Structures are given as structure tokens and as C-alpha cells.
Amino acid sequence: MSDADGAVLIVDDEKNIRRTLRMVLEGEGHDVLDAASIPEAEKHLRGNTRIDVILLDVKLGDSNGIELLERIKGRSEDGGRSGLDADIPVIMISGHASIDDAVQSTRIGAFDFLEKPLDRTHVVITVRNALDRRQMTLEVNRLRAEVDSRYEMLGSSPVMQEIRRQIAKVAPTRSRVLITGESGTGKELIARALHSNSPVASGDFVKVNCAAIPPELIESELFGHERGAFTGAVAKKRGLFEVADGGTLFLDEIGDMSLSAQAKVLRVLQTGEFARVGGEKTLTSDVRVVAATNKELQREVERGAFREDLFFRLNVVPILSPPLRDRLDDVPLLIEAFVQECCSDNGVRAKTTHPNVIERLRAYHWPGNVRELRNVVERLVIMSDDELTERDLPDYLASSGRASTASGATGGMAVIDPGVYATRTLREFREEMECKFIRFKLEEFEWNISRTAQALGIERTNLHKKLRALGIQRGE
């Protein structure tokens, strides 16, 4: 923003002061509005005219300019529901200033405090600095909105409406949340929504993928280390519990955390205290912990792979992230959003999607969930012309329908024999179906792990873990 772009509102009950300030600021290229009272000023602020800086007199006849400052900054008795832009820099001016007025104005959020008689140069510089602050704030808000849009939870299906209802209930509290669900369902989006609507939303959202960090390094990542604590520790390092202090720490794939690290996490949750690796000093962290896993932690507890006391500490409010196959009505909306995002990310012009493609994708059962859908859409955007058509679809989607895909991809499992599965639990049935489907995809891609993982919409490391967990070996 240049100075000429800045619009200034002058609020002063003295006509000569308003006229003088107008001449000075218009001489600097600013657009200027003025008001002699608080109601007149609020009329300007609630209008359609953009205002970037306010010069506000403390004494406005029988009124006090600090009252308007409080309403602008959301500190008034109405609880901040004034509808005014709290980010506008407000410069307080007064001919009868007291230290108390200056301190109170600063505490409420005034940008600066100027005493009358006003010095022209001082006014010009202060307004210019306030405009710089305004520009910086607008840019930060723009970037934040851009980031938020990437992490927006899309969908209007009943299950998504229920997820939003749960988030609205628990987010304003400081309760811990355990998000469960299959890989690729969007557990991180739920965690970010919880943070954005929480009491610690102004703090940082810090994510750590417990499955991606080697067991011998997880404690250093979470709690930090002192110099010389181990080979390679050449400098002191802050842990993520320190970094996230005052915000949210998202422990993704918590089910893959080592037992020793679990014990230390439990201590932090119980006492708020921890120590860096190799350190003796006790540190504290006021952080909201949100955890997520694609494992059944209760089962991990039963087999001794996860601490029961930590499970109960984390599982205060459980939220299930639904698989995409349970909300297929959201697929068209997701496709539209992903096409726009992928076109923007890859620098290509906007593209449309043929209705037949939408129907094909809506008919698929998406074992890799939303992540797989996003990967498919990105491939289509890159490989298609102006429109995403059926000929651009991967082979396994080009001839798919809901029934044919379910039957073909699972080796003829579309019809379930009641006699075979009558005594199976849901978990046993799901594991068997998952095992058969993964085997099918491995055979389809001749056991190429990278291509199979891409088709499944999961990471190679996750596929390797699934192969070990399900006992799948080549040549069987």
C-alpha cells in the first residue's frame, strides 16, 4: 500500500482541528473522512467506505473517545459484538492527556497516543507507520485465509454435519481429543478445526507425525535435548512441547509412538512438566494436546503396545473421522475443490470436469479415502486438456462402477456368503477384506510397492506396515 492508498478517519469535536488535519493528510495523498461525534464516526465505520487508520480524540464533548476505542477493539461490555474492524490502527489524540488515559488506551490496543498541539511531522510519520501496520495485518489475514481454505473441511453429508457438531461442542474447551479413522480420511483437518475454534487459537498449531520419526529420536523431537546429550547433539534444541506452548500440539499416528516416549508424554499430560533429553531442569508447557491414529488403540492396549493410562488421558473426547465410502455424496464437491486447487498449484488454466467422470469417481469405493481422491484429481488435471474426461481416468477407474469395482477389486467379494462370515467379528471381516484388496492391487501392479501405494492413496511406509501387520508376502 502506498500512502495515497490510505484512507484516514478523523474523529474530533473541534472543527478547526479536523480541518487542519484534513489539509495535512490530503496534502500527503490520503483520502480523508471526518466526524465530530462517536455516532457519526460509527456511521462511517459501518459504511461501505474503506478506512485504514483512525485519528481519535479522547475528549468528544460529553463523550469519551476511549469508549469508541473499546468498541472497535472488542473490549466493550457488548463482548466485542460491535461488528467493527478491530484490526484498524487507532491513533489517540488529546489536548488534556493524562498518563492514565495513555496507559488505558495502549492497554486497549491503541496504535499510538499524540498530544495537542499536534506536530505536523509527527502526525504524518505516525499515520504512515500505522498504514504500514494496516498493510501488514491485511496481508497476514489474506495469507491466513489462504491457508485456512486449504485445510477447510468440505462436505455436507450427514456424517460431516455430525463431525462439525462435535467440533463445535468440544473446540471451545481445553479437553483432549482422540481422532480415529483410516489413513487419508482427513484427521488433520479435524485437528486444525479444533485448534482454530479453541481458546488457544492465537497460539501455534504444531504437528508431529509419530510414525515418521525413528523411535530413538522421538523423545528429542517432543521434549528437546541439551548439547552433548547424545552423539550428534551439537547444540541445544527446543522440543515441540516447548514450541507449541500456548497453542495446540497435534500428535499424529500416536499409536506408533514408543513405550518410553509414551511414559514421558503421560507425565506432561499429568503435570505439565518435562525435561529435555540430557537435561536436569524441569520445564513446563501449557499446551492443548490433540492426538490421532489409524489404529484401534484399545486393541494395542490389550496386546501391550500402548499404555492404558495414556489411552485414557488422550481419549477424553473421541471423534471418528469417517471413510470417504461413507460419504460418497460429498465426492462432487471435493472434486470441484481439488480441481481448483490443483490447477492453481500447477499453474494451469481452470478446467472443468465431465459429469461422467464425476459419476465414475462417485461410484468408486476409495480405499485410500480423500487422499487417494485428491491424488487422482491432480493426475487428471495434469494429464487432461481443458476438460477432465473419462479417457483421462486411470485404468482401474476407467471401467469402474460401484458394483463392478467392489467385485473386481476384492476378487469376487461383492456377494458375501452368510455361512462363511456368520461367526466373524466386524474387525475380522474388515481385516480379511483389506488383505484381499491389497493383494489384488499388488498383483495388478506386479508388486511394485510405489505404484501400489499410489493407487491405494497411502504412503509407501504405511503400505509396508500394512503388509507386515496383515502377514502379506510375495509368492503366497
ZATI-104990 format. One record per residue (C-alpha): x, z negated, y negated; residue in one letter. Coordinates in Angstrom, 1 decimal, m for minus. Layout:
// residues N
R east up north residuo
R X Z Y a
...
***
This chain:
// residues 476
R east up north residuo
R 0.0 0.0 0.0 m
R 1.3 0.9 m3.4 s
R 0.5 m1.2 m6.5 d
R m2.1 1.4 m7.6 a
R m4.0 0.9 m4.3 d
R m4.5 m2.8 m5.0 g
R m7.9 m4.0 m6.3 a
R m7.9 m7.3 m8.2 v
R m10.9 m9.6 m8.9 l
R m10.5 m11.8 m11.9 i
R m12.8 m14.9 m12.0 v
R m12.6 m16.8 m15.3 d
R m15.3 m18.1 m17.6 d
R m13.2 m17.2 m20.7 e
R m13.9 m13.7 m21.8 k
R m10.5 m13.3 m23.6 n
R m8.6 m14.3 m20.5 i
R m10.5 m11.8 m18.4 r
R m9.9 m9.0 m21.0 r
R m6.2 m9.8 m21.3 t
R m5.6 m9.9 m17.5 l
R m7.6 m6.7 m17.1 r
R m5.3 m4.9 m19.6 m
R m2.2 m6.2 m18.0 v
R m3.2 m5.3 m14.4 l
R m4.8 m1.9 m15.2 e
R m1.5 m1.2 m17.0 g
R 0.2 m1.8 m13.7 e
R m2.1 0.7 m12.0 g
R m4.5 m1.8 m10.3 h
R m8.3 m1.4 m10.1 d
R m9.8 m4.5 m11.7 v
R m13.2 m6.2 m11.4 l
R m14.1 m9.4 m13.2 d
R m16.6 m12.2 m13.0 a
R m17.5 m15.2 m15.3 a
R m19.0 m17.4 m12.6 s
R m19.0 m18.2 m8.9 i
R m22.3 m16.4 m8.2 p
R m21.1 m13.3 m10.0 e
R m17.8 m13.4 m8.1 a
R m19.6 m13.8 m4.7 e
R m21.7 m10.7 m5.6 k
R m18.5 m8.7 m5.9 h
R m17.1 m10.2 m2.7 l
R m20.2 m9.4 m0.7 r
R m20.5 m5.9 m2.1 g
R m19.0 m2.7 m0.8 n
R m16.1 m2.6 m3.1 t
R m12.7 m3.4 m1.6 r
R m10.9 m6.4 m3.1 i
R m7.3 m7.1 m2.2 d
R m6.4 m10.1 m4.5 v
R m8.4 m12.7 m6.4 i
R m7.3 m14.5 m9.6 l
R m9.5 m17.6 m9.7 l
R m9.7 m20.1 m12.5 d
R m10.1 m23.8 m11.4 v
R m12.5 m24.7 m14.2 k
R m15.5 m22.4 m14.4 l
R m17.8 m24.2 m16.9 g
R m19.7 m26.8 m14.9 d
R m18.4 m25.3 m11.6 s
R m15.1 m25.7 m9.8 n
R m13.2 m22.7 m8.6 g
R m11.8 m24.7 m5.7 i
R m15.4 m24.6 m4.3 e
R m15.2 m20.8 m4.1 l
R m11.7 m21.0 m2.6 l
R m13.1 m23.3 0.1 e
R m15.9 m20.8 0.9 r
R m13.5 m17.9 1.0 i
R m11.1 m19.7 3.4 k
R m13.9 m21.0 5.5 g
R m13.3 m24.7 4.7 r
R m16.6 m25.5 3.1 s
R m19.5 m27.5 4.5 e
R m21.2 m24.4 5.9 d
R m18.4 m24.4 8.6 g
R m16.9 m21.1 7.5 g
R m20.0 m19.0 8.0 r
R m19.8 m17.7 4.4 s
R m19.2 m14.1 5.5 g
R m16.4 m13.7 3.0 l
R m13.0 m12.2 3.9 d
R m10.7 m15.3 4.5 a
R m7.6 m13.1 4.5 d
R m7.8 m12.1 0.8 i
R m5.0 m13.8 m1.1 p
R m6.3 m16.1 m3.8 v
R m4.2 m17.0 m6.8 i
R m5.5 m20.1 m8.6 m
R m5.1 m20.3 m12.4 i
R m5.7 m23.3 m14.7 s
R m5.1 m24.5 m18.2 g
R m5.7 m28.1 m17.3 h
R m3.9 m28.2 m14.0 a
R m3.2 m31.4 m12.2 s
R m0.9 m32.0 m9.3 i
R m3.9 m32.9 m7.2 d
R m5.5 m29.5 m7.9 d
R m2.4 m27.6 m7.0 a
R m1.9 m29.6 m3.8 v
R m5.5 m29.3 m2.8 q
R m5.5 m25.5 m3.5 s
R m2.4 m25.0 m1.4 t
R m3.8 m27.0 1.4 r
R m7.0 m25.0 1.5 i
R m5.0 m21.7 1.6 g
R m4.4 m20.5 m2.0 a
R m1.5 m18.0 m2.2 f
R m0.1 m19.4 m5.5 d
R m1.0 m21.6 m8.5 f
R m0.4 m20.4 m12.0 l
R m0.7 m22.5 m15.2 e
R m2.0 m21.3 m18.6 k
R m0.8 m20.0 m20.9 p
R m0.1 m17.2 m18.4 l
R 3.2 m15.4 m18.5 d
R 2.7 m11.6 m18.1 r
R 5.8 m11.0 m15.9 t
R 4.9 m14.0 m13.7 h
R 1.3 m12.7 m13.3 v
R 2.5 m9.1 m12.4 v
R 5.1 m10.3 m9.8 i
R 2.7 m12.8 m8.2 t
R m0.1 m10.2 m7.9 v
R 2.5 m7.7 m6.4 r
R 3.6 m10.3 m3.9 n
R 0.0 m11.1 m3.0 a
R m0.7 m7.4 m2.4 l
R 2.3 m7.2 m0.1 d
R 0.9 m10.2 1.8 r
R m2.5 m8.4 1.9 r
R m1.0 m5.2 3.3 q
R 0.9 m7.1 5.9 m
R m2.2 m9.0 7.0 t
R m4.2 m5.8 7.3 l
R m1.5 m4.2 9.4 e
R m1.3 m7.2 11.7 v
R m5.1 m7.2 12.1 n
R m5.0 m3.5 12.8 r
R m2.3 m3.9 15.5 l
R m4.1 m6.9 16.9 r
R m7.4 m4.9 17.2 a
R m5.5 m2.1 18.9 e
R m4.0 m4.5 21.4 v
R m7.4 m6.2 21.9 d
R m9.0 m2.8 22.6 s
R m6.6 m2.2 25.4 r
R m7.5 m5.5 27.0 y
R m11.2 m5.1 26.4 e
R m13.4 m5.9 29.4 m
R m15.5 m2.8 29.9 l
R m18.8 m2.7 31.8 g
R m22.5 m3.6 31.5 s
R m23.3 m4.1 35.2 s
R m24.9 m7.4 36.3 p
R m21.7 m8.7 37.7 v
R m19.8 m8.0 34.5 m
R m22.6 m9.7 32.5 q
R m22.2 m12.7 34.7 e
R m18.4 m12.7 34.1 i
R m19.0 m12.7 30.3 r
R m21.4 m15.5 30.6 r
R m18.9 m17.6 32.5 q
R m16.2 m16.8 30.0 i
R m18.5 m17.8 27.1 a
R m19.1 m21.1 28.7 k
R m15.5 m22.1 29.6 v
R m13.4 m20.4 27.0 a
R m14.1 m22.8 24.1 p
R m13.0 m25.7 26.3 t
R m9.5 m26.7 27.4 r
R m10.4 m26.7 31.1 s
R m8.1 m24.9 33.6 r
R m9.4 m21.8 35.2 v
R m8.5 m20.2 38.5 l
R m9.3 m16.5 38.6 i
R m9.5 m15.0 42.1 t
R m10.1 m11.4 43.2 g
R m8.4 m8.4 44.8 e
R m5.5 m6.6 43.2 s
R m6.4 m4.3 40.4 g
R m9.7 m5.9 39.5 t
R m8.7 m7.0 36.0 g
R m7.9 m10.7 36.4 k
R m5.5 m10.5 33.4 e
R m8.4 m9.2 31.3 l
R m10.4 m12.2 32.1 i
R m7.4 m14.5 31.3 a
R m6.9 m12.8 27.9 r
R m10.7 m13.1 27.1 a
R m10.5 m16.8 27.9 l
R m7.5 m17.1 25.5 h
R m9.0 m15.1 22.7 s
R m12.1 m17.3 22.6 n
R m10.3 m20.6 23.2 s
R m9.2 m23.4 20.8 p
R m5.6 m22.2 21.3 v
R m6.4 m18.5 20.4 a
R m4.0 m18.7 17.4 s
R m1.1 m19.5 19.8 g
R 0.7 m17.1 22.2 d
R m0.7 m15.7 25.4 f
R 2.3 m15.8 27.8 v
R 2.1 m14.1 31.2 k
R 4.3 m14.7 34.2 v
R 4.0 m12.8 37.4 n
R 5.0 m15.4 40.0 c
R 5.2 m12.7 42.7 a
R 7.7 m10.6 40.8 a
R 10.3 m13.4 40.2 i
R 12.7 m14.4 43.0 p
R 12.0 m17.9 44.3 p
R 15.4 m19.1 43.2 e
R 14.7 m18.1 39.6 l
R 11.0 m19.1 39.2 i
R 11.9 m22.7 38.1 e
R 14.3 m21.4 35.5 s
R 11.7 m18.9 34.1 e
R 9.0 m21.6 33.9 l
R 11.0 m24.6 32.7 f
R 14.2 m23.1 31.3 g
R 17.7 m24.1 32.0 h
R 20.7 m25.7 30.4 e
R 24.0 m23.9 30.0 r
R 26.0 m24.1 33.2 g
R 23.1 m25.3 35.3 a
R 23.9 m22.6 37.9 f
R 26.1 m19.5 38.2 t
R 25.2 m17.1 35.5 g
R 23.6 m19.6 33.2 a
R 26.0 m18.9 30.3 v
R 23.6 m20.1 27.7 a
R 20.7 m22.5 27.3 k
R 17.3 m20.8 27.9 k
R 13.8 m21.9 26.9 r
R 11.2 m21.8 29.7 g
R 7.8 m20.2 29.5 l
R 6.1 m23.6 29.3 f
R 8.0 m24.1 26.0 e
R 7.4 m20.6 24.8 v
R 3.6 m20.9 25.4 a
R 3.4 m24.4 23.7 d
R 0.2 m24.4 21.7 g
R m1.2 m21.3 23.5 g
R m2.1 m20.1 27.0 t
R 0.2 m19.7 30.0 l
R m1.1 m17.2 32.5 f
R 0.3 m17.8 35.9 l
R m0.5 m14.6 37.7 d
R m0.1 m14.4 41.5 e
R 0.1 m18.2 41.7 i
R m0.3 m18.0 45.4 g
R 3.2 m16.6 45.7 d
R 4.9 m19.5 44.0 m
R 7.5 m21.5 46.0 s
R 6.5 m25.1 47.0 l
R 9.3 m26.6 45.0 s
R 8.1 m24.8 41.8 a
R 4.6 m25.9 42.6 q
R 5.6 m29.5 42.6 a
R 7.1 m29.2 39.1 k
R 4.1 m27.3 37.8 v
R 1.9 m30.0 39.2 l
R 3.9 m32.6 37.2 r
R 3.5 m30.6 34.0 v
R m0.3 m30.4 34.5 l
R m0.5 m34.1 35.2 q
R 1.7 m35.5 32.4 t
R 2.6 m32.6 30.1 g
R 6.3 m33.3 30.7 e
R 9.1 m31.4 32.4 f
R 12.8 m30.9 32.2 a
R 15.0 m27.8 32.1 r
R 16.9 m26.9 35.2 v
R 20.2 m28.8 34.9 g
R 18.9 m30.9 32.1 g
R 18.0 m34.6 31.8 e
R 16.0 m34.6 28.6 k
R 12.2 m34.8 29.1 t
R 10.3 m32.1 27.2 l
R 6.6 m31.8 26.6 t
R 4.3 m28.9 26.4 s
R 0.7 m28.7 25.1 d
R m0.4 m25.5 26.8 v
R m3.6 m24.3 28.5 r
R m2.9 m23.0 32.0 v
R m4.9 m20.2 33.5 v
R m4.0 m19.1 37.0 a
R m4.9 m16.0 39.1 a
R m4.3 m15.0 42.7 t
R m5.5 m12.3 45.1 n
R m5.0 m14.8 48.0 k
R m7.5 m17.3 49.4 e
R m5.8 m20.4 48.2 l
R m7.9 m22.7 50.4 q
R m6.6 m20.8 53.4 r
R m3.0 m21.1 52.0 e
R m3.5 m24.8 51.7 v
R m4.7 m25.1 55.3 e
R m1.5 m23.4 56.5 r
R 0.8 m25.4 54.3 g
R 1.8 m22.6 52.0 a
R 0.2 m24.1 48.9 f
R m0.1 m27.7 47.7 r
R m3.6 m29.1 47.9 e
R m3.2 m31.3 44.9 d
R m2.1 m28.4 42.8 l
R m5.0 m26.3 44.0 f
R m7.5 m28.9 42.9 f
R m5.7 m29.2 39.5 r
R m6.0 m25.4 38.9 l
R m9.4 m24.8 40.4 n
R m11.4 m26.8 37.8 v
R m13.4 m23.7 36.9 v
R m13.2 m20.8 39.4 p
R m14.0 m17.3 38.3 i
R m14.2 m14.4 40.7 l
R m13.1 m11.0 39.4 s
R m15.4 m8.5 41.2 p
R m14.0 m5.4 43.0 p
R m14.9 m2.1 41.5 l
R m17.1 m1.2 44.5 r
R m19.4 m4.0 43.5 d
R m20.0 m2.4 40.0 r
R m19.9 1.3 40.5 l
R m22.4 1.7 37.7 d
R m19.5 0.9 35.3 d
R m17.4 3.8 36.5 v
R m18.6 6.4 34.0 p
R m17.9 4.0 31.1 l
R m14.4 3.2 32.5 l
R m13.7 6.9 33.0 i
R m14.5 7.7 29.3 e
R m12.4 4.8 28.0 a
R m9.4 5.7 30.3 f
R m9.6 9.4 29.3 v
R m9.4 8.5 25.6 q
R m6.5 6.0 26.2 e
R m4.5 8.4 28.4 c
R m4.9 11.3 26.0 c
R m3.7 9.1 23.2 s
R m0.8 7.6 25.2 d
R 0.4 11.0 26.4 n
R 0.0 12.8 23.1 g
R m2.5 15.4 24.3 v
R m5.7 16.5 22.6 r
R m9.0 14.9 23.5 a
R m10.5 16.1 26.8 k
R m14.0 16.0 28.3 t
R m15.0 15.2 31.9 t
R m17.2 17.4 34.0 h
R m20.3 15.5 35.3 p
R m19.4 16.4 38.9 n
R m16.1 14.6 38.5 v
R m17.8 11.5 37.3 i
R m20.2 11.6 40.4 e
R m17.2 12.1 42.7 r
R m15.4 9.1 41.3 l
R m18.5 7.1 41.2 r
R m19.1 7.8 44.9 a
R m15.6 6.6 46.0 y
R m15.1 3.0 47.2 h
R m11.9 2.3 45.3 w
R m9.8 0.1 47.5 p
R m7.3 m0.2 44.6 g
R m10.1 m1.1 42.2 n
R m9.9 m0.5 38.4 v
R m6.1 0.0 38.5 r
R m6.5 2.9 41.0 e
R m9.2 4.5 38.9 l
R m7.0 4.3 35.8 r
R m4.1 5.9 37.7 n
R m6.4 8.7 38.9 v
R m7.7 9.3 35.4 v
R m4.2 9.5 34.0 e
R m3.3 12.1 36.6 r
R m6.4 14.1 35.8 l
R m5.6 14.0 32.1 v
R m2.1 15.2 32.6 i
R m2.9 18.0 35.2 m
R m6.2 19.3 33.7 s
R m6.9 21.8 30.9 d
R m9.5 21.0 28.2 d
R m11.9 19.5 30.8 e
R m11.4 17.3 33.8 l
R m12.9 19.3 36.7 t
R m13.2 18.9 40.5 e
R m10.3 21.2 41.2 r
R m8.0 18.7 39.4 d
R m9.0 15.9 41.8 l
R m6.5 14.6 44.4 p
R m7.3 15.9 47.9 d
R m8.7 12.6 49.1 y
R m11.2 12.6 46.3 l
R m12.0 16.3 46.1 a
R m14.3 16.3 49.1 s
R m15.4 12.6 49.0 s
R m18.9 11.3 48.9 g
R m19.8 7.7 49.3 r
R m20.8 8.1 53.0 a
R m18.1 10.6 53.9 s
R m15.3 8.7 52.2 t
R m16.3 5.4 53.8 a
R m16.4 7.1 57.2 s
R m13.3 9.2 56.9 g
R m11.1 6.7 55.2 a
R m11.8 4.0 57.7 t
R m11.6 6.1 60.8 g
R m15.3 6.3 61.5 g
R m16.4 2.8 60.4 m
R m19.4 3.9 58.4 a
R m21.6 2.6 61.3 v
R m21.0 m1.0 62.3 i
R m21.7 m1.9 65.9 d
R m23.5 m5.3 65.8 p
R m22.3 m6.2 69.3 g
R m18.7 m5.9 68.2 v
R m18.9 m7.7 65.0 y
R m21.6 m10.3 65.7 a
R m19.1 m13.2 66.1 t
R m16.7 m12.1 63.3 r
R m16.5 m14.0 60.0 t
R m16.6 m12.1 56.7 l
R m12.9 m12.8 56.3 r
R m12.0 m11.4 59.7 e
R m14.2 m8.3 59.2 f
R m12.6 m7.6 55.8 r
R m9.1 m8.0 57.1 e
R m9.8 m5.6 60.0 e
R m11.3 m3.0 57.7 m
R m8.4 m3.4 55.3 e
R m5.9 m3.0 58.1 c
R m7.6 0.2 59.4 k
R m7.9 1.7 56.0 f
R m4.2 1.1 55.1 i
R m3.2 2.6 58.5 r
R m5.3 5.7 57.7 f
R m3.6 6.1 54.3 k
R m0.2 5.6 55.7 l
R m0.8 8.3 58.3 e
R m2.2 10.6 55.6 e
R 1.0 10.3 53.6 f
R 3.3 10.3 56.6 e
R 4.3 6.6 56.0 w
R 5.6 7.4 52.5 n
R 5.2 3.9 51.0 i
R 5.4 5.0 47.4 s
R 2.8 7.7 47.7 r
R 0.6 5.5 49.8 t
R 0.8 2.6 47.3 a
R 0.0 5.1 44.5 q
R m3.1 6.3 46.4 a
R m4.2 2.8 47.1 l
R m3.7 1.9 43.4 g
R m1.3 m1.0 44.2 i
R 2.4 m1.8 43.6 e
R 4.9 m0.9 46.4 r
R 5.8 m4.6 46.7 t
R 2.2 m5.5 47.2 n
R 1.9 m2.9 49.9 l
R 5.0 m4.2 51.7 h
R 3.5 m7.7 51.6 k
R 0.2 m6.5 53.0 k
R 2.0 m4.7 55.8 l
R 3.8 m7.9 56.7 r
R 0.6 m10.0 56.4 a
R m1.5 m7.7 58.5 l
R 1.3 m7.0 61.0 g
R 1.2 m3.2 60.5 i
R 4.2 m1.4 61.9 q
R 5.1 2.2 62.2 r
R 4.8 3.7 65.7 g
R 2.0 1.5 66.9 e
***
